[in-house]
Amino acid sequence: MAYNTNVYFIFLILVAVVYSITPKRYRYVTLLLGSLIFAYSFSRVFISWTLLAGGIAWLGGIFIDKIVSQEKGLKGDEKKKVKKRAKAAMLIPVISLLAILIGLKYTNFIVTEIMKAVGTNSLIISQRLKSLVVPIGISFYTLQAISYLLDIYWKREKAEKNPLKVLLFLMFFPTLMEGPIARWGDVKDSLFEGNPITLDTISDGSIRIVIGLFKRMIISDRLNVVVNRLYAPNLQLDGVMILLTAVVTTVQLYMEFAGTIDIVIGSAKIFGITLPENFRQPFFAKSAAEFWRRWHITLGTWFKNYIFYPVSTSGLMKKWGRFGRKHCGKYLTNVVTSAIALLPVWILNGLWHGPKWPYIIYGIYYFIILLLEVVLKPAGERIHRGLHLSEDGKPLGIIRMVRTWIIIIFGEMLFRANTFGQFLHMMASLFIFPGNSINYTLNTKVLGLDIGDVIVAIAGSIIVFIVDYKLEKDPMYLSRIHELSRVKRWGLYYVMIFSIVIFGAYGVGYTPADLIYAGF
């Protein structure tokens, strides 16, 4: 029941029909039942782990809220005792959730690496580890559950007494497989309100779904054929093809993930539910740091709110800040503080994506890049002044954008590589020029697409990036569709729908791109 299949849309319509005839106060129950069916279709009996996580979050939230509410009016030692109890009440459910995540998702990787290190290989252990089934969406709902508990602990939110509402928050079916990662405060009003389904919600949601299908079926699923071939084992590529691989990988991943998120947000809109955006024209970023404020926004926000800020504002870091500014200078203090706060963020970011070395090294890659941006910022500003380049001028902006593209495309190539060794081999092949190895650049038998498919993929990508450019200039660009006359508006709808029907990559010879982030 993947988001880009007919089965999903039939399911979405059925849930919407039942939702509409359900009394308003119980509509959230309809959404929960739909979400349970959706999750069961993927996880079967292993949905019990998802239910357990929901129970831990619900009970943990109630206990934390009960204890932190006792702090009011207390002073001195009594307040310290309550704070310690509240911290313990927070740590128990958070550690429990992390234990479930690590146990199901990372045990295989950890034990396998240990066996490699000690030079042993147990077939029985390997078979038992492979029998572990990871519930769908575990990385997403675990982060949401932890954010819910921490927000209660930090007194940003009150605990929800209704366990069904907490469970729906964690496993709302459009968000279960690929996010976005929502905070309780962002969605609680619209998720449980029981908003009616109207022509406006259907129209708004359907437009967003069609945009997502355009990205997925016309571009991503088509480029998926190329990407799978380019990452085939033992394929020898020259420098031109490596550059092509890096670019195509990045575009395919963007269209797959952003397109799926469009479908997710559109599905929620039909029910009058507003989800946080997960992409904001990422290829217009002028630095790696800005890129991550535009790409997978909710994941970056989660790490910023629950890892980066707590580390950088901890008592130990404050002591270092005072000592460093006094004895080491502001610049070095800032660099060390950034390094200490960024390291856990990016190690965990890589691990969150999965138990594979390319993901872990992907996190380290961005840690190094972002730290270098902090380290080199003063020197860069001096060079710009010497060259009379305005920090806000177009020439410098273009240079920074191109530099960021280079960082991104090689980062995504690392992300997509089957092994770190394959990535290193591909990077070494950058210096093999056409003529020294087989030149695959125009060989459609290797690319897997004919010239017509290539033209459609390029044309579709250009359309998407033009729309992104328009959105960069005017964030309300897409909403202005409603300002068009009825004839123009419906004409545009039909063009979008028929373009998917005519140019979508489906049928014989095409395999829909896997929901990459659903595996995380």
HELIX and SHEET records of a PDB file:
HELIX    1   1 ASN A    6  ILE A   21  1                                  16    
HELIX    2   2 LYS A   24  TYR A   26  5                                   3    
HELIX    3   3 ARG A   27  SER A   43  1                                  17    
HELIX    4   4 ARG A   44  PHE A   46  5                                   3    
HELIX    5   5 ILE A   47  VAL A   68  1                                  22    
HELIX    6   6 SER A   69  GLU A   71  5                                   3    
HELIX    7   7 GLY A   76  LYS A  105  1                                  30    
HELIX    8   8 THR A  107  VAL A  118  1                                  12    
HELIX    9   9 LEU A  123  LYS A  130  1                                   8    
HELIX   10  10 ILE A  138  TYR A  153  1                                  16    
HELIX   11  11 PRO A  163  MET A  171  1                                   9    
HELIX   12  12 TRP A  184  PHE A  192  1                                   9    
HELIX   13  13 LEU A  199  LEU A  213  1                                  15    
HELIX   14  14 PHE A  214  SER A  220  3                                   7    
HELIX   15  15 ASP A  221  LEU A  230  1                                  10    
HELIX   16  16 GLY A  239  ILE A  270  1                                  32    
HELIX   17  17 PRO A  282  PHE A  284  5                                   3    
HELIX   18  18 ALA A  288  PHE A  291  1                                   4    
HELIX   19  19 ILE A  297  PHE A  303  1                                   7    
HELIX   20  20 LYS A  304  PHE A  308  3                                   5    
HELIX   21  21 TYR A  309  SER A  312  1                                   4    
HELIX   22  22 GLY A  315  HIS A  327  1                                  13    
HELIX   23  23 LYS A  330  HIS A  353  1                                  24    
HELIX   24  24 TRP A  357  GLY A  386  1                                  30    
HELIX   25  25 LYS A  394  ARG A  416  1                                  23    
HELIX   26  26 PHE A  420  ALA A  428  1                                   9    
HELIX   27  27 SER A  429  PHE A  431  5                                   3    
HELIX   28  28 THR A  444  LEU A  447  1                                   4    
HELIX   29  29 ILE A  451  LYS A  473  1                                  23    
HELIX   30  30 LEU A  478  GLU A  483  5                                   6    
HELIX   31  31 ARG A  486  PHE A  503  1                                  18    
HELIX   32  32 ILE A  516  GLY A  519  5                                   4    
END                                                                             
